[in-house]
Amino acid sequence: MSGNFPDTTLDLRHYWMPFTANRSFKAAPRLLVGAKGVFFRSADGREIIDSLSGLWCVPAGHGRPEIRQAIVRQFDELDYAPPFQMGHPVAFEAASRIASLMPAGLDRVFFANSGSEAVDTALKIALAYHRARGEPQRTLFVGRQRGYHGVNFGGMSVGGMPANRKAFAANLLPRIDQLPSTYSREHQAYSRGQPEWGAHLADYLETNLIALHDASNIAAVIVEPVAGSGGVLAPPKGYLERLREICTRHGILLIFDEVITGFGRLGAATAAERFGVTPDLITFAKGVNNGMVPLGGVVARQEVHDAIVNDAPAGIELFHGYTYSGHPLAVAAACAAIDLYEKEALFARASEMESHFQDLAHALKGERLVQDIRSVGLAAGIDLEPRPGAPGARGYEASLRAFDLGMWLRASGDTLAIAPPLVSERAHLARMFETLREALKTLP
């Protein structure tokens, strides 16, 4: 099969596609066959502007030769190395490079292959930490409504996306509770950056959940600093600070799921840096190597690592890991991507572009069907008025119409997410929002 699509002989039956309306897609496939910079190329030869950095994972844009060359060099030297009881130099180098971008004190990196695996790894680390410290009864996890933490059983359990949970509810982890969502349209409509209202919602952890379960039974709280799939929800001012204070006071680990916020999305290496709040564990994936080869992981405070590793009997300290943990090609891509981020100052670029990006996003206020707009960093969520009796249908149709007009747009229910590559120029951003405006005009 060549790259010159469309290929009328292409058999679509065998690939069961993820998070996709498979019957609808295969009746009218939308195939991408190339990518460069901030554009995809479709099978029919059209230029499709990428308004979501792939899936939040290509901050440096597509087709970067620096990363390709690093992968090829690594392949020629060492294509695979077993990570159990063995090591290779690039994994250690990548861990050091990642640690250098983290808040002070978070400098121990455990590699996985995706955000979903990273979250389950963080949950396991939390349990192992408390067991090592003589508190094995700390097994309850606290997530948050509208939170997304991947699709493995641990991540689904602490997540708050009803559609992801309902088919598997009987088999989710049993010791889970949740914080309320931080979003209130009544108090936060059309927020730019952090909403003024909502810091008090963090107090629910202490007044309700700790009061119910007792802190001595809670292992960790896990939140996205900015919720992505849940609607691009920035934390209210003071909210993360309160969570940190409560967790510290009661010996509960605080986990930031930074799979989408890490590596520049908010104009800083991490959301922890942007908001000035340091958790005990950070999960990462996606942008760590510009989405080139599957890679994720967890960065832990040294004290968490040391409690598990240094105080354990001789032998394996944590019975966890993956065949592809620290895969040579993936970590080589990470080192090259971090080189790019630093050389081109992409995190600072995102910060400089933020105000202009938000101006464009909020200019959609008043457009037909738009109910709310939220923005933080180079990310925006646009809520559409749901179609009566068909929640999510309007968002899905908006994404299809945008593709017809030359734009890749992600819908989560009736919320549209825009998170462009950090290398986007002003003309690219203008094109994205103008295309979206045109798409909205055609929706029934």
MITIPA-711221 format. One record per residue (C-alpha): residue number from 0; residue in one letter; x, y, z. Coordinates in steps of 0.5 Angstrom, whole numbers, m for minus. Example, Ala and Ser with C-alpha at 12.3 -4.5 7.8 and 13.67 -1.06 7.14 Angstrom:
<i:0 | aa:A | X:25 | Y:m9 | Z:16>
<i:1 | aa:S | X:27 | Y:m2 | Z:14>
***
This chain:
<i:0 | aa:M | X:0 | Y:0 | Z:0>
<i:1 | aa:S | X:3 | Y:7 | Z:m2>
<i:2 | aa:G | X:2 | Y:13 | Z:2>
<i:3 | aa:N | X:m2 | Y:16 | Z:m4>
<i:4 | aa:F | X:m9 | Y:15 | Z:m1>
<i:5 | aa:P | X:m14 | Y:14 | Z:m2>
<i:6 | aa:D | X:m13 | Y:7 | Z:m4>
<i:7 | aa:T | X:m20 | Y:4 | Z:m6>
<i:8 | aa:T | X:m17 | Y:m3 | Z:m4>
<i:9 | aa:L | X:m16 | Y:m1 | Z:3>
<i:10 | aa:D | X:m20 | Y:m6 | Z:8>
<i:11 | aa:L | X:m23 | Y:m2 | Z:14>
<i:12 | aa:R | X:m26 | Y:m8 | Z:17>
<i:13 | aa:H | X:m20 | Y:m11 | Z:22>
<i:14 | aa:Y | X:m18 | Y:m5 | Z:26>
<i:15 | aa:W | X:m23 | Y:m4 | Z:32>
<i:16 | aa:M | X:m21 | Y:4 | Z:33>
<i:17 | aa:P | X:m21 | Y:7 | Z:40>
<i:18 | aa:F | X:m26 | Y:12 | Z:42>
<i:19 | aa:T | X:m29 | Y:12 | Z:35>
<i:20 | aa:A | X:m36 | Y:11 | Z:32>
<i:21 | aa:N | X:m33 | Y:6 | Z:28>
<i:22 | aa:R | X:m39 | Y:5 | Z:24>
<i:23 | aa:S | X:m40 | Y:12 | Z:22>
<i:24 | aa:F | X:m33 | Y:13 | Z:21>
<i:25 | aa:K | X:m32 | Y:7 | Z:16>
<i:26 | aa:A | X:m38 | Y:9 | Z:12>
<i:27 | aa:A | X:m34 | Y:16 | Z:11>
<i:28 | aa:P | X:m27 | Y:15 | Z:13>
<i:29 | aa:R | X:m23 | Y:21 | Z:15>
<i:30 | aa:L | X:m16 | Y:19 | Z:13>
<i:31 | aa:L | X:m9 | Y:22 | Z:15>
<i:32 | aa:V | X:m3 | Y:20 | Z:11>
<i:33 | aa:G | X:2 | Y:26 | Z:12>
<i:34 | aa:A | X:4 | Y:31 | Z:17>
<i:35 | aa:K | X:9 | Y:37 | Z:17>
<i:36 | aa:G | X:9 | Y:43 | Z:22>
<i:37 | aa:V | X:2 | Y:45 | Z:24>
<i:38 | aa:F | X:m2 | Y:41 | Z:19>
<i:39 | aa:F | X:m4 | Y:34 | Z:17>
<i:40 | aa:R | X:m5 | Y:32 | Z:10>
<i:41 | aa:S | X:m11 | Y:28 | Z:8>
<i:42 | aa:A | X:m12 | Y:22 | Z:4>
<i:43 | aa:D | X:m16 | Y:27 | Z:m1>
<i:44 | aa:G | X:m10 | Y:31 | Z:m1>
<i:45 | aa:R | X:m13 | Y:37 | Z:3>
<i:46 | aa:E | X:m9 | Y:41 | Z:8>
<i:47 | aa:I | X:m12 | Y:40 | Z:15>
<i:48 | aa:I | X:m10 | Y:45 | Z:21>
<i:49 | aa:D | X:m8 | Y:41 | Z:27>
<i:50 | aa:S | X:m12 | Y:45 | Z:33>
<i:51 | aa:L | X:m10 | Y:40 | Z:38>
<i:52 | aa:S | X:m3 | Y:38 | Z:37>
<i:53 | aa:G | X:m5 | Y:31 | Z:35>
<i:54 | aa:L | X:m8 | Y:29 | Z:42>
<i:55 | aa:W | X:m5 | Y:34 | Z:46>
<i:56 | aa:C | X:2 | Y:31 | Z:44>
<i:57 | aa:V | X:6 | Y:35 | Z:39>
<i:58 | aa:P | X:8 | Y:41 | Z:42>
<i:59 | aa:A | X:14 | Y:42 | Z:37>
<i:60 | aa:G | X:9 | Y:41 | Z:31>
<i:61 | aa:H | X:10 | Y:35 | Z:26>
<i:62 | aa:G | X:15 | Y:32 | Z:22>
<i:63 | aa:R | X:21 | Y:35 | Z:26>
<i:64 | aa:P | X:27 | Y:32 | Z:23>
<i:65 | aa:E | X:32 | Y:33 | Z:30>
<i:66 | aa:I | X:27 | Y:28 | Z:33>
<i:67 | aa:R | X:27 | Y:23 | Z:27>
<i:68 | aa:Q | X:35 | Y:23 | Z:27>
<i:69 | aa:A | X:35 | Y:21 | Z:34>
<i:70 | aa:I | X:31 | Y:15 | Z:33>
<i:71 | aa:V | X:34 | Y:13 | Z:27>
<i:72 | aa:R | X:41 | Y:14 | Z:31>
<i:73 | aa:Q | X:38 | Y:10 | Z:37>
<i:74 | aa:F | X:35 | Y:4 | Z:32>
<i:75 | aa:D | X:42 | Y:3 | Z:29>
<i:76 | aa:E | X:46 | Y:3 | Z:36>
<i:77 | aa:L | X:41 | Y:m1 | Z:40>
<i:78 | aa:D | X:34 | Y:m2 | Z:38>
<i:79 | aa:Y | X:31 | Y:m5 | Z:44>
<i:80 | aa:A | X:34 | Y:m7 | Z:51>
<i:81 | aa:P | X:30 | Y:m11 | Z:57>
<i:82 | aa:P | X:29 | Y:m6 | Z:63>
<i:83 | aa:F | X:28 | Y:m11 | Z:68>
<i:84 | aa:Q | X:35 | Y:m12 | Z:72>
<i:85 | aa:M | X:38 | Y:m9 | Z:66>
<i:86 | aa:G | X:39 | Y:m2 | Z:63>
<i:87 | aa:H | X:42 | Y:3 | Z:58>
<i:88 | aa:P | X:45 | Y:10 | Z:58>
<i:89 | aa:V | X:39 | Y:13 | Z:54>
<i:90 | aa:A | X:34 | Y:12 | Z:59>
<i:91 | aa:F | X:38 | Y:15 | Z:65>
<i:92 | aa:E | X:40 | Y:21 | Z:61>
<i:93 | aa:A | X:32 | Y:22 | Z:59>
<i:94 | aa:A | X:30 | Y:21 | Z:66>
<i:95 | aa:S | X:36 | Y:26 | Z:68>
<i:96 | aa:R | X:33 | Y:31 | Z:63>
<i:97 | aa:I | X:26 | Y:30 | Z:65>
<i:98 | aa:A | X:28 | Y:31 | Z:72>
<i:99 | aa:S | X:31 | Y:37 | Z:71>
<i:100 | aa:L | X:25 | Y:40 | Z:68>
<i:101 | aa:M | X:21 | Y:38 | Z:75>
<i:102 | aa:P | X:19 | Y:42 | Z:81>
<i:103 | aa:A | X:25 | Y:42 | Z:86>
<i:104 | aa:G | X:25 | Y:35 | Z:90>
<i:105 | aa:L | X:21 | Y:31 | Z:85>
<i:106 | aa:D | X:27 | Y:28 | Z:81>
<i:107 | aa:R | X:26 | Y:20 | Z:81>
<i:108 | aa:V | X:23 | Y:18 | Z:74>
<i:109 | aa:F | X:19 | Y:11 | Z:73>
<i:110 | aa:F | X:18 | Y:10 | Z:66>
<i:111 | aa:A | X:11 | Y:7 | Z:63>
<i:112 | aa:N | X:9 | Y:8 | Z:56>
<i:113 | aa:S | X:2 | Y:12 | Z:56>
<i:114 | aa:G | X:m1 | Y:17 | Z:61>
<i:115 | aa:S | X:m6 | Y:11 | Z:63>
<i:116 | aa:E | X:0 | Y:7 | Z:65>
<i:117 | aa:A | X:3 | Y:13 | Z:68>
<i:118 | aa:V | X:m3 | Y:14 | Z:73>
<i:119 | aa:D | X:m4 | Y:6 | Z:75>
<i:120 | aa:T | X:4 | Y:7 | Z:76>
<i:121 | aa:A | X:3 | Y:13 | Z:81>
<i:122 | aa:L | X:m3 | Y:9 | Z:84>
<i:123 | aa:K | X:1 | Y:3 | Z:86>
<i:124 | aa:I | X:7 | Y:8 | Z:88>
<i:125 | aa:A | X:3 | Y:11 | Z:93>
<i:126 | aa:L | X:0 | Y:4 | Z:96>
<i:127 | aa:A | X:7 | Y:2 | Z:96>
<i:128 | aa:Y | X:10 | Y:8 | Z:100>
<i:129 | aa:H | X:5 | Y:8 | Z:105>
<i:130 | aa:R | X:6 | Y:0 | Z:106>
<i:131 | aa:A | X:13 | Y:2 | Z:107>
<i:132 | aa:R | X:12 | Y:7 | Z:112>
<i:133 | aa:G | X:8 | Y:2 | Z:116>
<i:134 | aa:E | X:1 | Y:5 | Z:114>
<i:135 | aa:P | X:m2 | Y:m1 | Z:110>
<i:136 | aa:Q | X:m9 | Y:1 | Z:111>
<i:137 | aa:R | X:m8 | Y:7 | Z:107>
<i:138 | aa:T | X:m11 | Y:4 | Z:101>
<i:139 | aa:L | X:m17 | Y:9 | Z:99>
<i:140 | aa:F | X:m16 | Y:14 | Z:93>
<i:141 | aa:V | X:m19 | Y:21 | Z:92>
<i:142 | aa:G | X:m21 | Y:23 | Z:85>
<i:143 | aa:R | X:m25 | Y:28 | Z:82>
<i:144 | aa:Q | X:m32 | Y:29 | Z:78>
<i:145 | aa:R | X:m30 | Y:30 | Z:71>
<i:146 | aa:G | X:m23 | Y:28 | Z:72>
<i:147 | aa:Y | X:m20 | Y:24 | Z:66>
<i:148 | aa:H | X:m14 | Y:19 | Z:68>
<i:149 | aa:G | X:m14 | Y:14 | Z:62>
<i:150 | aa:V | X:m17 | Y:8 | Z:61>
<i:151 | aa:N | X:m14 | Y:3 | Z:65>
<i:152 | aa:F | X:m18 | Y:0 | Z:71>
<i:153 | aa:G | X:m14 | Y:5 | Z:76>
<i:154 | aa:G | X:m15 | Y:11 | Z:72>
<i:155 | aa:M | X:m22 | Y:10 | Z:70>
<i:156 | aa:S | X:m24 | Y:8 | Z:78>
<i:157 | aa:V | X:m21 | Y:15 | Z:80>
<i:158 | aa:G | X:m23 | Y:19 | Z:74>
<i:159 | aa:G | X:m30 | Y:22 | Z:74>
<i:160 | aa:M | X:m32 | Y:21 | Z:66>
<i:161 | aa:P | X:m39 | Y:18 | Z:67>
<i:162 | aa:A | X:m39 | Y:15 | Z:60>
<i:163 | aa:N | X:m32 | Y:12 | Z:61>
<i:164 | aa:R | X:m34 | Y:8 | Z:67>
<i:165 | aa:K | X:m41 | Y:6 | Z:66>
<i:166 | aa:A | X:m40 | Y:0 | Z:62>
<i:167 | aa:F | X:m34 | Y:m3 | Z:67>
<i:168 | aa:A | X:m37 | Y:0 | Z:74>
<i:169 | aa:A | X:m38 | Y:m7 | Z:77>
<i:170 | aa:N | X:m31 | Y:m8 | Z:76>
<i:171 | aa:L | X:m28 | Y:m1 | Z:78>
<i:172 | aa:L | X:m23 | Y:m1 | Z:84>
<i:173 | aa:P | X:m27 | Y:m1 | Z:91>
<i:174 | aa:R | X:m24 | Y:4 | Z:95>
<i:175 | aa:I | X:m25 | Y:11 | Z:91>
<i:176 | aa:D | X:m29 | Y:17 | Z:93>
<i:177 | aa:Q | X:m29 | Y:24 | Z:89>
<i:178 | aa:L | X:m28 | Y:31 | Z:90>
<i:179 | aa:P | X:m33 | Y:35 | Z:86>
<i:180 | aa:S | X:m32 | Y:38 | Z:80>
<i:181 | aa:T | X:m29 | Y:45 | Z:80>
<i:182 | aa:Y | X:m33 | Y:48 | Z:75>
<i:183 | aa:S | X:m39 | Y:52 | Z:76>
<i:184 | aa:R | X:m42 | Y:56 | Z:69>
<i:185 | aa:E | X:m46 | Y:60 | Z:74>
<i:186 | aa:H | X:m40 | Y:63 | Z:78>
<i:187 | aa:Q | X:m34 | Y:62 | Z:72>
<i:188 | aa:A | X:m37 | Y:63 | Z:65>
<i:189 | aa:Y | X:m32 | Y:66 | Z:60>
<i:190 | aa:S | X:m26 | Y:65 | Z:65>
<i:191 | aa:R | X:m19 | Y:67 | Z:62>
<i:192 | aa:G | X:m14 | Y:64 | Z:66>
<i:193 | aa:Q | X:m16 | Y:61 | Z:73>
<i:194 | aa:P | X:m23 | Y:63 | Z:76>
<i:195 | aa:E | X:m24 | Y:67 | Z:82>
<i:196 | aa:W | X:m29 | Y:63 | Z:85>
<i:197 | aa:G | X:m28 | Y:56 | Z:87>
<i:198 | aa:A | X:m22 | Y:55 | Z:92>
<i:199 | aa:H | X:m27 | Y:53 | Z:97>
<i:200 | aa:L | X:m29 | Y:47 | Z:93>
<i:201 | aa:A | X:m22 | Y:44 | Z:96>
<i:202 | aa:D | X:m25 | Y:44 | Z:103>
<i:203 | aa:Y | X:m29 | Y:38 | Z:101>
<i:204 | aa:L | X:m23 | Y:34 | Z:102>
<i:205 | aa:E | X:m23 | Y:35 | Z:109>
<i:206 | aa:T | X:m30 | Y:37 | Z:111>
<i:207 | aa:N | X:m33 | Y:31 | Z:108>
<i:208 | aa:L | X:m28 | Y:26 | Z:105>
<i:209 | aa:I | X:m23 | Y:26 | Z:111>
<i:210 | aa:A | X:m29 | Y:27 | Z:116>
<i:211 | aa:L | X:m32 | Y:20 | Z:113>
<i:212 | aa:H | X:m26 | Y:16 | Z:111>
<i:213 | aa:D | X:m21 | Y:19 | Z:116>
<i:214 | aa:A | X:m15 | Y:21 | Z:113>
<i:215 | aa:S | X:m11 | Y:15 | Z:116>
<i:216 | aa:N | X:m14 | Y:11 | Z:111>
<i:217 | aa:I | X:m13 | Y:15 | Z:105>
<i:218 | aa:A | X:m7 | Y:14 | Z:100>
<i:219 | aa:A | X:m7 | Y:20 | Z:95>
<i:220 | aa:V | X:m11 | Y:25 | Z:92>
<i:221 | aa:I | X:m10 | Y:25 | Z:84>
<i:222 | aa:V | X:m13 | Y:31 | Z:80>
<i:223 | aa:E | X:m11 | Y:34 | Z:73>
<i:224 | aa:P | X:m9 | Y:41 | Z:75>
<i:225 | aa:V | X:m13 | Y:43 | Z:69>
<i:226 | aa:A | X:m18 | Y:38 | Z:67>
<i:227 | aa:G | X:m17 | Y:36 | Z:59>
<i:228 | aa:S | X:m22 | Y:31 | Z:57>
<i:229 | aa:G | X:m27 | Y:34 | Z:62>
<i:230 | aa:G | X:m28 | Y:41 | Z:59>
<i:231 | aa:V | X:m21 | Y:45 | Z:59>
<i:232 | aa:L | X:m23 | Y:47 | Z:67>
<i:233 | aa:A | X:m17 | Y:51 | Z:70>
<i:234 | aa:P | X:m17 | Y:51 | Z:77>
<i:235 | aa:P | X:m20 | Y:56 | Z:81>
<i:236 | aa:K | X:m15 | Y:61 | Z:85>
<i:237 | aa:G | X:m13 | Y:58 | Z:91>
<i:238 | aa:Y | X:m16 | Y:51 | Z:90>
<i:239 | aa:L | X:m9 | Y:47 | Z:89>
<i:240 | aa:E | X:m6 | Y:51 | Z:94>
<i:241 | aa:R | X:m12 | Y:49 | Z:99>
<i:242 | aa:L | X:m11 | Y:41 | Z:97>
<i:243 | aa:R | X:m4 | Y:42 | Z:98>
<i:244 | aa:E | X:m5 | Y:44 | Z:105>
<i:245 | aa:I | X:m10 | Y:39 | Z:107>
<i:246 | aa:C | X:m6 | Y:33 | Z:104>
<i:247 | aa:T | X:0 | Y:35 | Z:107>
<i:248 | aa:R | X:m3 | Y:36 | Z:114>
<i:249 | aa:H | X:m6 | Y:29 | Z:114>
<i:250 | aa:G | X:0 | Y:25 | Z:111>
<i:251 | aa:I | X:m4 | Y:24 | Z:104>
<i:252 | aa:L | X:0 | Y:24 | Z:98>
<i:253 | aa:L | X:m2 | Y:29 | Z:92>
<i:254 | aa:I | X:m2 | Y:27 | Z:85>
<i:255 | aa:F | X:m2 | Y:32 | Z:79>
<i:256 | aa:D | X:m4 | Y:28 | Z:73>
<i:257 | aa:E | X:0 | Y:33 | Z:68>
<i:258 | aa:V | X:m1 | Y:28 | Z:62>
<i:259 | aa:I | X:m3 | Y:34 | Z:58>
<i:260 | aa:T | X:m1 | Y:40 | Z:62>
<i:261 | aa:G | X:7 | Y:38 | Z:62>
<i:262 | aa:F | X:12 | Y:40 | Z:57>
<i:263 | aa:G | X:9 | Y:47 | Z:55>
<i:264 | aa:R | X:2 | Y:47 | Z:55>
<i:265 | aa:L | X:1 | Y:53 | Z:60>
<i:266 | aa:G | X:7 | Y:57 | Z:58>
<i:267 | aa:A | X:12 | Y:53 | Z:63>
<i:268 | aa:A | X:15 | Y:46 | Z:64>
<i:269 | aa:T | X:9 | Y:44 | Z:68>
<i:270 | aa:A | X:3 | Y:46 | Z:71>
<i:271 | aa:A | X:6 | Y:45 | Z:78>
<i:272 | aa:E | X:11 | Y:51 | Z:76>
<i:273 | aa:R | X:5 | Y:55 | Z:73>
<i:274 | aa:F | X:1 | Y:55 | Z:79>
<i:275 | aa:G | X:7 | Y:55 | Z:84>
<i:276 | aa:V | X:4 | Y:48 | Z:88>
<i:277 | aa:T | X:9 | Y:42 | Z:88>
<i:278 | aa:P | X:5 | Y:35 | Z:89>
<i:279 | aa:D | X:9 | Y:29 | Z:91>
<i:280 | aa:L | X:8 | Y:25 | Z:84>
<i:281 | aa:I | X:7 | Y:28 | Z:77>
<i:282 | aa:T | X:5 | Y:23 | Z:71>
<i:283 | aa:F | X:7 | Y:25 | Z:64>
<i:284 | aa:A | X:6 | Y:23 | Z:57>
<i:285 | aa:K | X:5 | Y:26 | Z:51>
<i:286 | aa:G | X:9 | Y:32 | Z:50>
<i:287 | aa:V | X:15 | Y:28 | Z:53>
<i:288 | aa:N | X:18 | Y:26 | Z:47>
<i:289 | aa:N | X:13 | Y:30 | Z:42>
<i:290 | aa:G | X:8 | Y:24 | Z:41>
<i:291 | aa:M | X:14 | Y:21 | Z:37>
<i:292 | aa:V | X:14 | Y:14 | Z:40>
<i:293 | aa:P | X:9 | Y:12 | Z:46>
<i:294 | aa:L | X:12 | Y:14 | Z:53>
<i:295 | aa:G | X:10 | Y:16 | Z:59>
<i:296 | aa:G | X:12 | Y:16 | Z:67>
<i:297 | aa:V | X:12 | Y:18 | Z:74>
<i:298 | aa:V | X:16 | Y:23 | Z:77>
<i:299 | aa:A | X:16 | Y:22 | Z:85>
<i:300 | aa:R | X:19 | Y:26 | Z:90>
<i:301 | aa:Q | X:26 | Y:23 | Z:93>
<i:302 | aa:E | X:23 | Y:22 | Z:100>
<i:303 | aa:V | X:17 | Y:17 | Z:96>
<i:304 | aa:H | X:22 | Y:14 | Z:92>
<i:305 | aa:D | X:27 | Y:13 | Z:98>
<i:306 | aa:A | X:22 | Y:10 | Z:103>
<i:307 | aa:I | X:20 | Y:5 | Z:98>
<i:308 | aa:V | X:27 | Y:3 | Z:95>
<i:309 | aa:N | X:32 | Y:5 | Z:101>
<i:310 | aa:D | X:29 | Y:2 | Z:106>
<i:311 | aa:A | X:27 | Y:m5 | Z:103>
<i:312 | aa:P | X:30 | Y:m12 | Z:104>
<i:313 | aa:A | X:35 | Y:m14 | Z:98>
<i:314 | aa:G | X:32 | Y:m15 | Z:92>
<i:315 | aa:I | X:26 | Y:m12 | Z:88>
<i:316 | aa:E | X:23 | Y:m6 | Z:92>
<i:317 | aa:L | X:17 | Y:m5 | Z:87>
<i:318 | aa:F | X:14 | Y:m11 | Z:83>
<i:319 | aa:H | X:12 | Y:m7 | Z:78>
<i:320 | aa:G | X:14 | Y:m5 | Z:71>
<i:321 | aa:Y | X:13 | Y:m6 | Z:63>
<i:322 | aa:T | X:17 | Y:m9 | Z:58>
<i:323 | aa:Y | X:18 | Y:m3 | Z:54>
<i:324 | aa:S | X:19 | Y:2 | Z:60>
<i:325 | aa:G | X:25 | Y:6 | Z:58>
<i:326 | aa:H | X:25 | Y:4 | Z:51>
<i:327 | aa:P | X:31 | Y:6 | Z:47>
<i:328 | aa:L | X:27 | Y:9 | Z:42>
<i:329 | aa:A | X:22 | Y:13 | Z:46>
<i:330 | aa:V | X:27 | Y:16 | Z:51>
<i:331 | aa:A | X:32 | Y:18 | Z:45>
<i:332 | aa:A | X:26 | Y:22 | Z:42>
<i:333 | aa:A | X:25 | Y:25 | Z:49>
<i:334 | aa:C | X:32 | Y:27 | Z:50>
<i:335 | aa:A | X:31 | Y:30 | Z:42>
<i:336 | aa:A | X:25 | Y:33 | Z:44>
<i:337 | aa:I | X:27 | Y:37 | Z:50>
<i:338 | aa:D | X:33 | Y:39 | Z:46>
<i:339 | aa:L | X:28 | Y:42 | Z:42>
<i:340 | aa:Y | X:24 | Y:45 | Z:47>
<i:341 | aa:E | X:30 | Y:49 | Z:50>
<i:342 | aa:K | X:33 | Y:51 | Z:44>
<i:343 | aa:E | X:27 | Y:54 | Z:41>
<i:344 | aa:A | X:24 | Y:57 | Z:48>
<i:345 | aa:L | X:18 | Y:54 | Z:46>
<i:346 | aa:F | X:15 | Y:54 | Z:54>
<i:347 | aa:A | X:16 | Y:61 | Z:54>
<i:348 | aa:R | X:13 | Y:62 | Z:47>
<i:349 | aa:A | X:7 | Y:59 | Z:49>
<i:350 | aa:S | X:7 | Y:64 | Z:55>
<i:351 | aa:E | X:8 | Y:70 | Z:50>
<i:352 | aa:M | X:2 | Y:67 | Z:45>
<i:353 | aa:E | X:m3 | Y:66 | Z:51>
<i:354 | aa:S | X:m6 | Y:73 | Z:51>
<i:355 | aa:H | X:m7 | Y:73 | Z:44>
<i:356 | aa:F | X:m10 | Y:66 | Z:43>
<i:357 | aa:Q | X:m15 | Y:67 | Z:49>
<i:358 | aa:D | X:m17 | Y:74 | Z:45>
<i:359 | aa:L | X:m18 | Y:69 | Z:39>
<i:360 | aa:A | X:m22 | Y:64 | Z:43>
<i:361 | aa:H | X:m26 | Y:69 | Z:47>
<i:362 | aa:A | X:m28 | Y:73 | Z:41>
<i:363 | aa:L | X:m33 | Y:67 | Z:39>
<i:364 | aa:K | X:m37 | Y:69 | Z:45>
<i:365 | aa:G | X:m44 | Y:71 | Z:42>
<i:366 | aa:E | X:m44 | Y:66 | Z:36>
<i:367 | aa:R | X:m50 | Y:62 | Z:35>
<i:368 | aa:L | X:m50 | Y:56 | Z:40>
<i:369 | aa:V | X:m44 | Y:58 | Z:44>
<i:370 | aa:Q | X:m45 | Y:57 | Z:52>
<i:371 | aa:D | X:m39 | Y:58 | Z:55>
<i:372 | aa:I | X:m31 | Y:59 | Z:53>
<i:373 | aa:R | X:m26 | Y:58 | Z:58>
<i:374 | aa:S | X:m18 | Y:59 | Z:57>
<i:375 | aa:V | X:m12 | Y:58 | Z:60>
<i:376 | aa:G | X:m5 | Y:57 | Z:57>
<i:377 | aa:L | X:m5 | Y:55 | Z:50>
<i:378 | aa:A | X:m12 | Y:51 | Z:51>
<i:379 | aa:A | X:m19 | Y:53 | Z:51>
<i:380 | aa:G | X:m26 | Y:49 | Z:52>
<i:381 | aa:I | X:m32 | Y:52 | Z:48>
<i:382 | aa:D | X:m38 | Y:49 | Z:50>
<i:383 | aa:L | X:m44 | Y:48 | Z:45>
<i:384 | aa:E | X:m51 | Y:48 | Z:47>
<i:385 | aa:P | X:m53 | Y:41 | Z:47>
<i:386 | aa:R | X:m58 | Y:39 | Z:42>
<i:387 | aa:P | X:m65 | Y:37 | Z:46>
<i:388 | aa:G | X:m65 | Y:29 | Z:47>
<i:389 | aa:A | X:m58 | Y:28 | Z:44>
<i:390 | aa:P | X:m53 | Y:30 | Z:49>
<i:391 | aa:G | X:m46 | Y:30 | Z:45>
<i:392 | aa:A | X:m49 | Y:30 | Z:38>
<i:393 | aa:R | X:m48 | Y:37 | Z:37>
<i:394 | aa:G | X:m40 | Y:37 | Z:39>
<i:395 | aa:Y | X:m39 | Y:31 | Z:34>
<i:396 | aa:E | X:m42 | Y:34 | Z:28>
<i:397 | aa:A | X:m38 | Y:40 | Z:30>
<i:398 | aa:S | X:m32 | Y:36 | Z:29>
<i:399 | aa:L | X:m34 | Y:33 | Z:23>
<i:400 | aa:R | X:m36 | Y:40 | Z:20>
<i:401 | aa:A | X:m29 | Y:43 | Z:22>
<i:402 | aa:F | X:m26 | Y:37 | Z:18>
<i:403 | aa:D | X:m30 | Y:38 | Z:12>
<i:404 | aa:L | X:m27 | Y:45 | Z:12>
<i:405 | aa:G | X:m20 | Y:43 | Z:14>
<i:406 | aa:M | X:m19 | Y:43 | Z:21>
<i:407 | aa:W | X:m18 | Y:37 | Z:26>
<i:408 | aa:L | X:m22 | Y:39 | Z:32>
<i:409 | aa:R | X:m23 | Y:35 | Z:38>
<i:410 | aa:A | X:m30 | Y:34 | Z:41>
<i:411 | aa:S | X:m31 | Y:31 | Z:48>
<i:412 | aa:G | X:m39 | Y:31 | Z:49>
<i:413 | aa:D | X:m41 | Y:38 | Z:47>
<i:414 | aa:T | X:m35 | Y:41 | Z:49>
<i:415 | aa:L | X:m30 | Y:43 | Z:43>
<i:416 | aa:A | X:m22 | Y:43 | Z:45>
<i:417 | aa:I | X:m17 | Y:48 | Z:42>
<i:418 | aa:A | X:m10 | Y:46 | Z:44>
<i:419 | aa:P | X:m5 | Y:48 | Z:38>
<i:420 | aa:P | X:2 | Y:46 | Z:37>
<i:421 | aa:L | X:7 | Y:51 | Z:41>
<i:422 | aa:V | X:10 | Y:53 | Z:34>
<i:423 | aa:S | X:4 | Y:56 | Z:31>
<i:424 | aa:E | X:4 | Y:63 | Z:28>
<i:425 | aa:R | X:m1 | Y:68 | Z:29>
<i:426 | aa:A | X:m4 | Y:66 | Z:22>
<i:427 | aa:H | X:m5 | Y:59 | Z:24>
<i:428 | aa:L | X:m9 | Y:61 | Z:30>
<i:429 | aa:A | X:m13 | Y:66 | Z:26>
<i:430 | aa:R | X:m14 | Y:60 | Z:21>
<i:431 | aa:M | X:m16 | Y:55 | Z:27>
<i:432 | aa:F | X:m22 | Y:60 | Z:30>
<i:433 | aa:E | X:m24 | Y:63 | Z:23>
<i:434 | aa:T | X:m25 | Y:55 | Z:21>
<i:435 | aa:L | X:m29 | Y:54 | Z:27>
<i:436 | aa:R | X:m33 | Y:60 | Z:27>
<i:437 | aa:E | X:m35 | Y:58 | Z:20>
<i:438 | aa:A | X:m37 | Y:51 | Z:22>
<i:439 | aa:L | X:m41 | Y:53 | Z:28>
<i:440 | aa:K | X:m45 | Y:57 | Z:23>
<i:441 | aa:T | X:m47 | Y:51 | Z:19>
<i:442 | aa:L | X:m49 | Y:47 | Z:25>
<i:443 | aa:P | X:m57 | Y:45 | Z:25>
***
